[in-house]
Amino acid sequence: MPGNPFTDPNWAPDLADTVERLVGTVRDKATSKAVTVVRALVFGIIISVAAVVALVLVVILTTKLLQRLLNIGDVIEHDSAVAVSYLLTGALLVLAGFFCMGKRHIKDAT
């Protein structure tokens, strides 16, 4: 009788292989989707934080570059160059905001 553990010498390895196969199948079905979702969530948060930091640094860089460009040749004094650079950077950000508001999708009120 092949099902009797007393007479089948391969009973223990066959049982261990079956248990390992079933546990592996259950683990793959249960955890692979969860691991994918958690990875996407973690990488999404990291990318979002890095994008915010990069945006802030670009705004600072733009402001400083405008100040340096306006100070070339001493045409505008330093305090005025700072104010003009803030005004130009603000205007660029407002234009970017207008552009983004124009691209949004509005649900119909009907």
QUIGIWO-V874584 format. One record per helix or strand. SS is the DSSP state (alpha for helix, beta for strand). FROM is the first residue (numbers start at 1). LEN is the number of residues. Records with the same first field share a line. If there is no record, write none. Layout:
SS->FROM-LEN, FROM-LEN
This chain:
alpha->11-64, 78-26
